[in-house]
Amino acid sequence: MARYIKPLAEPFTFLTYRYSIAAVVLLIAAIIAKEKLALTKSQIFSSVSVAMMLHVIYIGGVFLAVSLGVSSGVSAVIVSLQPVLVGILAVPILGERLRTVQIIGLGLGIVGVAILLLPGIFQGDISTQFTAAGIITCFVALFGTTGGYLMQKKTGGDIPFLTGTTVQYFASAVVFLVFALVREDTNVVWNAQFIFGLSWAVIANSIASIAILYALLRQGSAQKASSLYYLVPPSAAIMAFALFGERIQGSGLFGMALAGLGVMLVMREVPVEETS
C-alpha cells in the first residue's frame, strides 16, 4: 500500500487521513453497539502506548522507509522477522511456552519469506537510492510492531475493542498530523487511485485486520497471532501482481506455500495428550 500511494501523497499525510477516518468509523460503531466509552487512566495509557508502537512506529516507519527509497521487498524481509522476536520475548514477558513444532514453523516462515523475496532483491529490487536511514527506519519499525504485539496481548484484554482502538487511532492521527505539518507539504492527488487506496487502508487494514489480530491476541498466544506476519509478503506479492503486473515466479509460489505451512505449524492446536 505504501508503494501504491507514494506518487499521490506523502506518507504521514496519507496516514493522517487513514487513521482519522478509521477513528471516526470505530467511534460511531462503538456508539451504535453501546460499548463502554469511558476508559480508566491505565486503559488510556495502555491504548496510547500500543498506538505509538504498533501504529506510529511500525506503520509510520514502513511508510517512511519506502518514501526514503527502501523497496517493499527489503522492508518486508526486515519486518517479517517480527514473529521470531515475539516468539522469543513472549516466553519471559508473557509466560508463553514455545513448542518445538512452533520453532520449526517460525523457521519455515522465515525461509518461505526469503525464497519469495530474495530473488527479486538480488535482481535489482533494492533501489540504488535507498539510504542507511531507510534501513534503520525498517528495523525501528520491526521493534515497534514487536513491542506493540506484546503490550496489546499483556494489557489489552480488559479494554473494550471499539473504544480502545478508537483511542489508539485518534492518538496515532494526532502524531501523524504533527509529522505531516512539520516535514511534508500535505498535498494530496485526489483521484480514483488515492480514494481506493485510502478506502482499502481504512476498511481492510485499520478495521478488519486489526479486529482479527486483536481477537487472536485475546483468545490465543502472541506467538500464534504474530505468525500471521508471514502471510504479509505473499499477500503483497499477489497485490503487486494485480495492481502493477509483477509476475510471481515458481520459486515465489514455493516460498508462499512454505510460509503458509509455517503459519499452520505455529497455529496448530496442542493435542490433549501432549499437554498431560
C-alpha positions, 0 to 999 in steps of 0.5 A: 500500500505504501508503494501504491500511494507514494506518487499521490501523497506523502506518507504521514499525510496519507496516514493522517487521513487513514487513521482519522477516518478509521477513528471516526468509523470505530467511534460511531460503531462503538456508539451504535453497539453501546460499548463502554466509552469511558476508559480508566487512566491505565486503559488510556495509557495502555491504548496510547502506548500500543498506538505509538508502537504498533501504529506510529512506529511500525506503520509510520516507519514502513511508510517512511522507509519506502518514501526514503527509497527502501523497496517493499521487498527489503522492508518486508524481509526486515519486518517479517522477522517480527514473529521470531522476536515475539516468539522469543520475548513472549516466553519471559514477558508473557509466560508463553511456552514455545513448542518445538513444532512452533520453532520449526514453523517460525523457521519455515516462515522465515525461509518461505519469506526469503525464497519469495523475496530474495530473488527479486532483491538480488535482481535489482529490487533494492533501489540504488537510492535507498539510504542507511536511514531507510534501513534503520527506519525498517528495523525501528519499525520491526521493534515497534510492531514487536513491542506493540504485539506484546503490550496489546496481548499483556494489557489489552484484554480488559479494554473494550475493542471499539473504544480502545482502538478508537483511542489508539487511532485518534492518538496515532492521527494526532502524531501523524498530523504533527509529522505531516505539518512539520516535514511534508507539504500535505498535498494530496492527488485526489483521484480514483487511485488515492480514494481506493487506496485510502478506502482499502487502508481504512476498511481492510487494514485499520478495521478488519485486520486489526479486529482479527489480530486483536481477537487472536491476541485475546483468545490465543498466544502472541506467538500464534497471532504474530505468525500471521506476519508471514502471510504479509509478503505473499499477500503483497506479492499477489497485490503487486501482481494485480495492481502493477503486473509483477509476475510471481515466479515458481520459486515465489509460489514455493516460498508462499506455500512454505510460509503458509505451512509455517503459519499452520505449524505455529497455529496448530492446536496442542493435542490433549495428550501432549499437554498431560 
